[in-house]
């Protein structure tokens, strides 16, 4: 079994509950032959697709995912059995605090008549719930909860509006919300307790503002290397027939190279490749060499039937899909499964831990500015301009000053501001009576006194990581693949949030400490590469030419206009403008991401999964 799914209900009578849980599980089953286990104690009926099940006289538990530190916890039997044992000794929340794993779990304690739900610290495994008139139900996918009486298909209107006309970073501004009005998401790193007809949420895995490490760069690089190798090692031990997603960047390459080092041999790698050299990283991937990778599976993404593929993805995801990159990943998952692989390793989390996004420079600059380190700021700005200037995204001292002033409040240490021009770029395409986008104010957490740490933590908890984790999970599950993300090992995350920003960005180059940690593990060509292509998809061409006509047909349809979300005339203008930018090669931003989101939202609503 590659991936599990769980479901359960507390409340209804035995016969009704058994039927409901059976339906919820079958809704989530990717392969009919996968075993399903169910059990009942008192008013609780819980079930799992797969092996994560344990029932005793006083408790019932189901578990989706992996516990990686079983040996130090004295684990025997299934992960569900270990969870019950740990809970008996430390309580449910105490048990989760001791686990290093990726999981979603539920446990019913008959002694206290309490149902507990828990999720790993960063939300690698999904978990949704809905409170009913006389109890509560949960499942790994939101669609499964539609089996319950009284649960509607009504969408979360704020989610729909943000998906329609804002940026993907804001879809998860509320980690407890889902795409649906009646179905909540258990936030990452949280526990839900349901007892006596009432629920309560508590966090068990928060990051803290602890002092920066003071050891030398060399010592910290060695510590990072040891932690990273162990994060890969414990996941390798849990994976069956793995393949390693590989781009030309540091994150996926570090994972694949570390796995090769640990296994003493070569690893199977899989990449998406493109005809457009601006997106294709084949040349950069070649730097990994045949000494580390064999076979290297190339999944060529040409001009896909985007309407058909997005329709299939929306069906598999239970919601619209955040970015076009995940279409490439979906096809990669399909190919990996077709080649006999049962698990994928990926590099999600690497940018957030190592300050790898271009935007992170501005918050690094804000830290230097606030600390009065003007000489370092001057040098770093000079290197940033030299290495990263771009015809479309220009780099200059003026750009730096304006961005820092816009994105950071230098009067309040660590206080970051949202990028409002990006948030509101497509405000004119959204009908104001549907949602007033200009009034939306995304929460910006201030946990740390460092701007860079708060920005990367925001990405980890509210912005880039949550929607990417859902997409990775659904894509993998669609093809019955397990998935492993070593950068999201909580020990590694906690370590990196105590590393100074000057060891993450150094002389205009990101991921400095990771580069040092990977000496003699990564090929030098990969380890020292400065320019970053990024794992993106050339979706701009998918919405030009024939794609433009298909989009115009969709926007001109009666159902699209009657839905009342978009200003149809403005959307048509944007489609035509996008086509002109792409066909003429004009150097300006196109509207690829907006059009991707529009297509996903519309096909999701047409599928009947959600209704306004």
C-alpha positions as CSV (number, residue, x, y, z in Angstrom):
1,X,0.0,0.0,0.0
2,X,1.5,3.4,-1.0
3,X,-0.9,5.9,0.5
4,X,-3.7,5.7,3.1
5,X,-6.8,7.7,3.6
6,X,-8.9,7.9,6.8
7,X,-12.5,8.8,7.7
8,X,-14.7,8.6,10.7
9,X,-17.8,9.9,12.5
10,X,-18.9,10.4,16.1
11,X,-22.6,10.5,16.7
12,X,-25.0,8.4,14.6
13,X,-26.3,5.0,15.5
14,X,-24.3,2.0,14.5
15,X,-25.9,1.0,11.2
16,X,-26.0,4.6,9.9
17,X,-22.5,5.3,11.0
18,X,-21.1,2.2,9.4
19,X,-22.7,3.1,6.1
20,X,-21.5,6.7,6.2
21,X,-17.9,5.8,7.0
22,X,-17.9,3.1,4.3
23,X,-19.1,5.7,1.7
24,X,-16.5,8.2,2.9
25,X,-13.7,5.7,2.5
26,X,-14.8,4.5,-0.9
27,X,-15.0,8.1,-2.1
28,X,-11.2,8.4,-1.3
29,X,-10.1,5.1,-2.7
30,X,-7.7,5.3,-5.7
31,X,-7.6,1.5,-6.2
32,X,-10.6,-0.8,-5.5
33,X,-8.3,-3.6,-4.4
34,X,-6.8,-1.7,-1.5
35,X,-8.0,-3.1,1.8
36,X,-10.4,-1.1,4.0
37,X,-10.6,-1.5,7.8
38,X,-13.3,-0.1,10.1
39,X,-14.1,-0.4,13.7
40,X,-16.6,0.9,16.3
41,X,-16.4,1.8,20.0
42,X,-19.4,3.5,21.7
43,X,-20.7,6.2,19.3
44,X,-17.4,6.3,17.2
45,X,-17.0,4.6,13.9
46,X,-13.5,5.0,12.3
47,X,-11.9,3.6,9.2
48,X,-8.8,3.6,7.0
49,X,-7.8,2.6,3.5
50,X,-4.6,0.7,4.2
51,X,-2.8,-0.5,7.3
52,X,-3.0,2.4,9.8
53,X,-5.6,0.8,12.1
54,X,-5.7,-0.2,15.8
55,X,-8.6,-1.2,18.1
56,X,-8.4,-2.2,21.7
57,X,-10.9,-2.4,24.6
58,X,-10.8,1.3,25.3
59,X,-9.5,3.0,22.2
60,X,-9.8,3.1,18.4
61,X,-7.2,4.8,16.1
62,X,-6.7,5.4,12.4
63,X,-3.5,6.8,10.9
64,X,-2.5,8.1,7.5
65,X,1.2,8.7,6.9
66,X,4.5,7.7,8.6
67,X,6.2,7.9,11.9
68,X,9.9,8.1,11.1
69,X,11.3,7.9,14.6
70,X,9.6,4.6,15.6
71,X,12.8,3.1,17.0
72,X,13.4,5.8,19.5
73,X,9.8,5.6,20.6
74,X,9.8,1.9,21.1
75,X,7.3,1.3,18.4
76,X,5.7,-2.1,17.7
77,X,2.9,-2.9,15.3
78,X,1.3,-0.3,13.1
79,X,1.7,3.4,13.4
80,X,-1.8,3.6,14.7
81,X,-0.9,1.1,17.5
82,X,2.2,3.2,18.4
83,X,0.0,6.3,18.6
84,X,-2.4,4.6,21.0
85,X,0.6,3.5,23.2
86,X,2.1,7.0,23.2
87,X,-1.2,8.6,24.0
88,X,-1.7,6.3,27.0
89,X,1.7,7.5,28.4
90,X,1.7,11.2,27.4
91,X,-1.7,12.2,26.2
92,X,-2.7,12.8,22.6
93,X,-1.0,16.2,22.2
94,X,2.1,14.9,24.1
95,X,2.2,11.9,21.7
96,X,2.2,14.2,18.6
97,X,5.0,16.3,20.1
98,X,7.2,13.3,20.3
99,X,6.6,12.1,16.8
100,X,8.8,12.9,13.8
101,X,6.5,12.2,10.9
102,X,4.1,13.2,8.2
103,X,0.6,12.2,9.2
104,X,-3.1,12.8,9.8
105,X,-4.6,10.8,12.7
106,X,-7.7,10.2,14.7
107,X,-8.1,8.5,18.1
108,X,-11.2,7.8,20.1
109,X,-10.8,7.4,23.8
110,X,-13.8,5.5,25.2
111,X,-12.8,6.2,28.8
112,X,-13.3,10.0,28.4
113,X,-15.7,9.7,25.4
114,X,-13.3,12.0,23.5
115,X,-12.4,12.1,19.8
116,X,-8.9,13.5,19.0
117,X,-7.8,14.6,15.6
118,X,-4.2,15.6,14.8
119,X,-2.0,16.6,11.9
120,X,1.7,16.8,11.3
121,X,3.5,20.1,12.0
122,X,3.5,21.4,8.4
123,X,0.5,19.7,7.0
124,X,2.1,17.2,4.6
125,X,-1.0,14.9,5.1
126,X,-4.5,16.5,4.8
127,X,-7.4,16.3,7.2
128,X,-10.8,17.9,7.0
129,X,-13.8,17.8,9.4
130,X,-17.4,18.9,9.7
131,X,-19.4,19.3,12.9
132,X,-22.9,17.9,12.6
133,X,-26.0,18.3,14.7
134,X,-25.1,15.5,17.1
135,X,-21.4,15.0,16.5
136,X,-18.4,15.4,14.2
137,X,-17.0,13.7,11.1
138,X,-13.6,13.8,9.5
139,X,-11.9,12.6,6.3
140,X,-8.7,13.0,4.3
141,X,-10.5,14.7,1.4
142,X,-13.3,17.3,1.6
143,X,-15.4,15.5,-1.0
144,X,-15.8,12.5,1.3
145,X,-17.7,14.6,3.8
146,X,-20.5,15.2,1.3
147,X,-21.7,11.8,2.3
148,X,-23.0,13.3,5.5
149,X,-26.6,14.6,5.8
150,X,-26.7,18.4,5.9
151,X,-23.3,19.0,4.3
152,X,-23.8,21.3,1.3
153,X,-21.6,21.8,-1.8
154,X,-21.6,25.6,-1.1
155,X,-18.1,27.1,-1.7
156,X,-16.2,29.4,0.6
157,X,-17.0,32.7,-1.1
158,X,-13.7,34.3,0.0
159,X,-11.7,31.4,-1.3
160,X,-13.6,31.6,-4.7
161,X,-13.0,35.4,-4.9
162,X,-9.3,35.1,-4.1
163,X,-8.9,32.3,-6.5
164,X,-10.7,34.3,-9.2
165,X,-8.7,37.5,-9.0
166,X,-5.9,37.5,-6.5
167,X,-2.6,35.7,-6.1
168,X,-2.2,32.1,-5.1
169,X,-0.2,33.1,-2.0
170,X,-3.5,34.3,-0.4
171,X,-5.7,31.2,-0.9
172,X,-4.7,29.9,2.6
173,X,-4.7,33.0,4.6
174,X,-7.0,31.1,7.1
175,X,-5.3,27.7,7.7
176,X,-8.5,26.4,9.3
177,X,-10.7,27.1,6.3
178,X,-11.2,25.0,3.1
179,X,-12.6,25.7,-0.3
180,X,-16.0,24.8,1.1
181,X,-18.3,26.7,3.5
182,X,-19.4,23.6,5.5
183,X,-16.1,21.8,5.7
184,X,-13.1,22.9,7.8
185,X,-9.5,22.0,7.5
186,X,-7.5,21.0,10.6
187,X,-4.5,23.4,10.6
188,X,-1.1,22.0,10.3
189,X,0.5,21.4,13.7
190,X,-2.8,21.4,15.5
191,X,-4.9,19.1,17.6
192,X,-8.8,19.0,17.7
193,X,-10.5,17.7,20.8
194,X,-14.2,16.8,20.5
195,X,-16.0,15.9,23.8
196,X,-19.4,16.5,25.2
197,X,-20.7,17.9,21.9
198,X,-18.0,20.7,21.8
199,X,-14.7,21.0,19.9
200,X,-11.6,22.9,20.7
201,X,-8.4,23.5,18.8
202,X,-4.9,23.8,20.1
203,X,-1.4,24.2,18.5
204,X,1.3,21.7,19.5
205,X,4.0,22.5,16.9
206,X,4.8,26.3,16.8
207,X,8.0,27.8,15.7
208,X,9.6,30.1,18.4
209,X,11.8,33.2,18.2
210,X,14.9,31.7,19.7
211,X,18.4,33.3,19.5
212,X,20.4,32.8,16.4
213,X,23.2,30.1,16.5
214,X,26.6,31.6,17.2
215,X,28.7,28.7,16.0
216,X,31.0,29.2,13.0
217,X,29.8,28.8,9.5
218,X,31.8,25.5,9.2
219,X,30.2,24.0,12.3
220,X,26.7,25.0,11.3
221,X,27.3,23.6,7.8
222,X,28.3,20.3,9.4
223,X,25.2,20.3,11.6
224,X,23.0,21.1,8.7
225,X,24.6,18.3,6.6
226,X,24.0,15.7,9.4
227,X,20.4,16.7,10.0
228,X,19.6,16.8,6.3
229,X,21.2,13.4,5.6
230,X,19.2,11.9,8.5
231,X,16.0,13.5,7.2
232,X,16.6,11.8,3.9
233,X,17.7,8.5,5.5
234,X,14.6,8.0,7.7
235,X,12.3,8.7,4.7
236,X,14.2,6.3,2.5
237,X,13.6,3.6,5.1
238,X,9.9,4.2,4.8
239,X,9.7,4.5,1.0
240,X,9.0,1.7,-1.4
241,X,10.4,1.8,-5.0
242,X,11.1,5.6,-4.8
243,X,11.9,8.0,-7.6
244,X,13.3,11.5,-7.1
245,X,11.8,14.5,-8.8
246,X,14.7,16.4,-10.2
247,X,15.1,20.0,-11.5
248,X,18.2,21.9,-12.1
249,X,18.1,23.6,-8.7
250,X,19.6,23.0,-5.3
251,X,16.6,21.5,-3.4
252,X,15.7,18.4,-5.4
253,X,19.3,17.9,-6.4
254,X,20.4,17.9,-2.8
255,X,17.8,15.3,-1.9
256,X,18.7,13.0,-4.8
257,X,22.4,13.3,-4.3
258,X,22.0,12.6,-0.5
259,X,19.9,9.5,-1.2
260,X,22.6,8.3,-3.6
261,X,25.3,8.9,-1.0
262,X,23.2,7.0,1.7
263,X,22.3,4.1,-0.5
264,X,25.8,3.7,-2.0
265,X,24.4,3.6,-5.5
266,X,22.4,5.5,-8.1
267,X,18.9,6.7,-7.7
268,X,16.0,6.8,-10.2
269,X,15.2,10.4,-11.1
270,X,12.3,11.9,-13.0
271,X,12.0,15.4,-14.5
272,X,9.6,17.4,-16.7
273,X,11.3,18.8,-19.8
274,X,10.1,21.4,-22.2
275,X,10.7,22.6,-25.8
276,X,11.0,26.2,-24.6
277,X,14.6,26.7,-23.3
278,X,13.5,29.4,-20.9
279,X,11.7,26.7,-18.9
280,X,13.7,23.5,-19.8
281,X,16.3,22.6,-17.2
282,X,17.7,19.5,-19.0
283,X,21.2,21.1,-19.4
284,X,21.3,22.0,-15.7
285,X,20.1,18.5,-14.7
286,X,22.9,16.9,-16.7
287,X,25.3,18.3,-14.1
288,X,24.1,15.6,-11.7
289,X,25.9,13.1,-13.9
290,X,25.3,9.4,-14.4
291,X,27.3,8.6,-11.3
292,X,24.4,9.7,-9.1
293,X,21.3,9.1,-11.3
294,X,20.2,6.1,-13.3
295,X,17.7,6.0,-14.9
296,X,16.8,9.6,-15.6
297,X,13.2,9.6,-16.8
298,X,12.2,12.6,-18.9
299,X,8.5,13.6,-19.1
300,X,8.2,15.9,-22.1
301,X,5.4,18.5,-21.7
302,X,4.4,19.8,-25.1
303,X,1.1,21.6,-25.7
304,X,-1.2,19.6,-23.5
305,X,-5.0,19.3,-23.8
306,X,-5.3,21.7,-21.0
307,X,-9.1,21.7,-20.6
308,X,-9.2,17.9,-20.4
309,X,-6.2,17.7,-18.0
310,X,-7.4,20.5,-15.7
311,X,-10.8,18.9,-15.6
312,X,-9.2,15.6,-14.5
313,X,-7.1,17.4,-11.9
314,X,-10.0,19.3,-10.4
315,X,-11.8,15.9,-10.1
316,X,-8.7,14.4,-8.3
317,X,-8.1,17.5,-6.1
318,X,-11.7,18.3,-5.0
319,X,-10.9,22.0,-5.7
320,X,-9.2,24.2,-8.2
321,X,-5.4,23.8,-8.5
322,X,-3.2,26.7,-7.5
323,X,-0.6,27.0,-10.2
324,X,0.2,25.6,-13.6
325,X,3.4,23.8,-12.4
326,X,1.1,21.2,-10.8
327,X,-0.1,20.1,-14.3
328,X,3.4,19.1,-15.1
329,X,3.7,17.4,-11.8
330,X,0.5,15.5,-12.4
331,X,1.9,14.1,-15.7
332,X,5.1,13.3,-13.9
333,X,3.2,11.3,-11.2
334,X,1.4,9.4,-13.9
335,X,4.7,8.5,-15.6
336,X,6.3,7.5,-12.4
337,X,3.5,5.1,-11.5
338,X,3.6,3.7,-15.0
339,X,7.3,3.0,-14.6
340,X,6.5,1.0,-11.4
341,X,7.5,3.5,-8.8
342,X,5.5,3.7,-5.6
343,X,6.9,6.8,-4.0
344,X,8.2,10.3,-5.0
345,X,10.7,12.5,-3.2
346,X,10.4,16.2,-3.7
347,X,12.1,19.5,-2.7
348,X,9.1,21.4,-1.3
349,X,10.2,23.5,1.7
350,X,13.8,24.1,0.4
351,X,13.0,27.7,-0.6
352,X,11.3,28.6,2.6
353,X,14.1,27.2,4.8
354,X,17.0,28.5,2.8
355,X,15.6,31.9,1.6
356,X,15.5,30.7,-2.0
357,X,12.8,32.9,-3.5
358,X,13.9,36.2,-5.2
359,X,11.4,38.0,-3.1
360,X,13.3,37.0,0.0
361,X,16.1,39.4,-0.9
362,X,13.9,42.4,0.1
363,X,13.4,41.0,3.6
364,X,17.0,40.2,4.0
365,X,17.8,43.8,2.9
366,X,15.2,45.0,5.5
367,X,17.1,43.1,8.3
368,X,20.4,44.7,7.3
369,X,18.8,48.1,7.0
370,X,17.1,47.9,10.4
371,X,20.3,46.7,12.1
372,X,22.2,49.7,10.6
373,X,24.5,47.4,8.6
374,X,24.7,49.8,5.7
375,X,28.0,48.6,4.3
376,X,26.8,45.0,4.1
377,X,23.5,46.3,2.6
378,X,25.4,48.2,-0.1
379,X,27.5,45.1,-1.0
380,X,24.6,42.8,-1.0
381,X,22.6,45.2,-3.2
382,X,25.4,45.5,-5.6
383,X,25.7,41.7,-6.0
384,X,21.9,41.3,-6.2
385,X,21.9,43.7,-9.2
386,X,24.9,42.0,-10.8
387,X,23.5,38.5,-10.6
388,X,19.8,38.9,-10.9
389,X,18.9,41.8,-13.2
390,X,16.3,40.8,-15.7
391,X,14.8,42.7,-18.7
392,X,11.3,42.3,-17.2
393,X,12.2,42.4,-13.5
394,X,14.8,45.1,-13.2
395,X,17.2,45.3,-10.3
396,X,18.6,48.6,-9.0
397,X,19.2,50.5,-5.8
398,X,16.0,52.4,-6.3
399,X,14.0,49.2,-6.8
400,X,15.5,47.8,-3.6
401,X,14.6,50.9,-1.6
402,X,11.1,51.1,-2.9
403,X,10.5,47.3,-2.3
404,X,11.8,47.5,1.3
405,X,9.6,50.5,2.1
406,X,6.6,48.8,0.6
407,X,7.1,45.3,2.2
408,X,8.6,46.0,5.6
409,X,7.7,48.4,8.4
410,X,11.2,49.5,9.5
411,X,9.7,51.1,12.7
412,X,8.6,47.7,14.0
413,X,11.3,44.9,14.0
414,X,10.2,42.0,11.8
415,X,6.9,43.5,10.7
416,X,6.2,42.5,7.1
417,X,3.5,43.9,4.9
418,X,1.5,42.2,2.1
419,X,2.4,42.9,-1.5
420,X,-0.8,44.8,-2.2
421,X,0.0,45.6,-5.9
422,X,0.3,41.9,-6.5
423,X,-2.8,41.1,-4.4
424,X,-4.9,43.7,-6.3
425,X,-3.5,43.4,-9.8
426,X,-6.7,41.8,-11.2
427,X,-9.2,43.6,-9.0
428,X,-10.9,45.1,-12.1
429,X,-11.8,41.6,-13.3
430,X,-13.8,40.8,-10.2
431,X,-17.3,42.0,-9.8
432,X,-17.4,44.2,-6.7
433,X,-20.8,42.9,-5.6
434,X,-19.3,39.4,-5.5
435,X,-16.4,40.4,-3.3
436,X,-14.6,43.7,-2.3
437,X,-11.0,42.6,-2.9
438,X,-9.6,46.0,-1.9
439,X,-10.9,45.4,1.6
440,X,-9.2,42.1,2.0
441,X,-6.3,42.4,4.4
442,X,-4.3,39.2,4.7
443,X,-2.9,38.3,8.2
444,X,0.8,38.7,8.5
445,X,2.2,36.8,11.4
446,X,5.0,38.4,13.4
447,X,6.7,35.7,15.4
448,X,10.3,36.8,14.9
449,X,12.2,40.0,15.2
450,X,13.7,39.3,11.8
451,X,11.9,40.3,8.6
452,X,13.4,37.4,6.6
453,X,12.3,34.8,9.2
454,X,8.8,36.2,9.4
455,X,8.5,36.3,5.6
456,X,9.7,32.7,5.2
457,X,7.5,31.5,8.1
458,X,4.6,33.2,6.4
459,X,5.3,31.2,3.3
460,X,5.6,28.0,5.3
461,X,2.4,28.4,7.3
462,X,0.0,30.6,5.3
463,X,1.2,31.2,1.7
464,X,3.3,29.0,-0.6
465,X,3.5,25.7,1.2
466,X,-0.1,24.9,2.1
467,X,-1.5,25.1,-1.4
468,X,1.6,23.3,-2.8
469,X,1.2,20.5,-0.2
470,X,-2.4,19.9,-1.2
471,X,-1.5,19.8,-4.8
472,X,1.4,17.4,-4.2
473,X,-0.8,15.1,-2.1
474,X,-3.7,15.0,-4.5
475,X,-1.5,14.4,-7.6
476,X,0.4,11.6,-5.8
477,X,-2.8,10.0,-4.5
478,X,-4.4,10.1,-7.9
479,X,-1.8,7.6,-9.0
480,X,-1.5,5.8,-5.7
481,X,2.0,7.2,-5.0
482,X,3.4,8.0,-1.5
483,X,5.4,11.2,-1.3
484,X,8.3,12.4,0.9
485,X,9.6,15.9,1.6
486,X,12.8,15.8,3.6
487,X,13.1,19.6,3.9
488,X,9.9,19.6,6.0
489,X,11.5,17.4,8.7
490,X,10.6,19.5,11.8
491,X,14.2,19.2,13.2
492,X,15.5,20.7,10.1
493,X,13.0,23.5,10.0
494,X,13.6,24.4,13.7
495,X,17.4,24.4,13.0
496,X,17.1,26.7,10.0
497,X,15.0,29.2,11.8
498,X,17.9,29.8,14.1
499,X,20.4,30.3,11.3
500,X,21.3,34.0,10.7
501,X,20.1,35.5,7.4
502,X,23.7,36.2,6.4
503,X,24.2,32.5,6.2
504,X,21.2,32.0,3.9
505,X,22.0,34.9,1.5
506,X,25.7,35.8,0.9
507,X,27.0,38.1,-1.7
508,X,23.9,38.0,-3.8
509,X,23.6,34.2,-3.8
510,X,20.8,32.4,-2.0
511,X,20.9,29.1,0.0
512,X,24.5,29.7,1.1
513,X,24.5,27.3,4.1
514,X,22.9,24.6,2.1
515,X,25.6,25.0,-0.6
516,X,28.2,24.6,2.1
517,X,26.5,21.6,3.6
518,X,26.4,19.9,0.2
519,X,30.1,20.1,-0.4
520,X,31.3,16.7,-1.8
521,X,27.7,15.5,-2.0
522,X,26.5,17.6,-4.9
523,X,28.5,18.0,-8.1
524,X,30.2,21.4,-8.1
525,X,28.4,22.5,-11.2
526,X,25.1,22.2,-9.4
527,X,26.3,23.3,-6.0
528,X,27.8,26.6,-7.2
529,X,25.2,27.6,-9.8
530,X,23.8,31.0,-9.1
531,X,21.0,31.5,-11.7
532,X,17.7,29.9,-10.9
533,X,15.3,28.8,-13.5
534,X,12.8,27.4,-11.1
535,X,10.4,24.6,-11.6
536,X,7.8,26.4,-13.8
537,X,5.6,25.5,-16.7
538,X,5.3,27.4,-20.0
539,X,1.6,27.9,-19.5
540,X,1.7,31.3,-21.2
541,X,1.6,29.5,-24.6
542,X,-1.3,27.3,-23.5
543,X,-3.5,30.3,-23.4
544,X,-2.4,31.8,-26.7
545,X,-3.5,30.8,-30.2
546,X,-6.0,27.9,-30.1
547,X,-6.0,28.2,-26.3
548,X,-7.1,31.8,-26.6
549,X,-10.2,30.7,-28.6
550,X,-11.1,28.0,-26.2
551,X,-10.9,30.5,-23.3
552,X,-13.0,33.1,-25.1
553,X,-15.6,30.4,-25.7
554,X,-15.7,29.6,-22.0
555,X,-15.9,33.3,-21.0
556,X,-18.7,34.0,-23.5
557,X,-20.8,31.1,-22.3
558,X,-24.0,31.8,-20.5
559,X,-23.1,29.9,-17.4
560,X,-19.9,31.8,-16.9
561,X,-21.6,35.2,-17.2
562,X,-24.5,34.2,-15.0
563,X,-22.3,33.0,-12.2
564,X,-21.6,36.6,-11.4
565,X,-18.0,36.4,-10.3
566,X,-16.1,38.1,-13.1
567,X,-16.5,41.3,-15.2
568,X,-16.7,39.4,-18.5
569,X,-15.6,42.3,-20.7
570,X,-12.5,42.9,-18.6
571,X,-11.6,39.1,-18.7
572,X,-12.0,39.2,-22.5
573,X,-9.6,42.1,-22.7
574,X,-7.1,40.3,-20.6
575,X,-7.2,37.2,-22.7
576,X,-6.6,39.2,-25.9
577,X,-3.9,41.2,-24.3
578,X,-2.2,38.0,-23.1
579,X,-2.3,36.6,-26.6
580,X,-0.8,39.7,-28.0
581,X,2.1,39.8,-25.4
582,X,2.9,36.1,-26.1
583,X,2.6,36.2,-29.9
584,X,4.7,39.4,-30.3
585,X,7.3,38.6,-27.6
586,X,6.6,42.0,-25.9
587,X,8.7,42.4,-22.8
588,X,6.1,42.8,-20.1
589,X,4.2,40.6,-17.7
590,X,1.6,38.4,-19.3
591,X,-1.6,37.1,-17.6
592,X,-0.7,33.4,-17.5
593,X,-1.4,32.9,-13.7
594,X,-4.7,34.8,-13.8
595,X,-5.9,32.7,-16.8
596,X,-4.8,29.5,-15.2
597,X,-6.8,30.3,-12.0
598,X,-9.8,31.3,-14.1
599,X,-9.9,28.1,-16.0
600,X,-9.5,26.0,-12.8
601,X,-12.2,27.9,-10.9
602,X,-14.7,27.6,-13.8
603,X,-14.1,23.9,-14.4
604,X,-14.4,23.2,-10.7
605,X,-17.7,25.0,-10.5
606,X,-18.9,23.3,-13.7
607,X,-18.0,19.9,-12.2
608,X,-20.7,20.3,-9.6
609,X,-18.3,19.7,-6.7
610,X,-19.0,23.3,-5.5
611,X,-21.8,25.7,-5.8
612,X,-22.1,29.4,-5.1
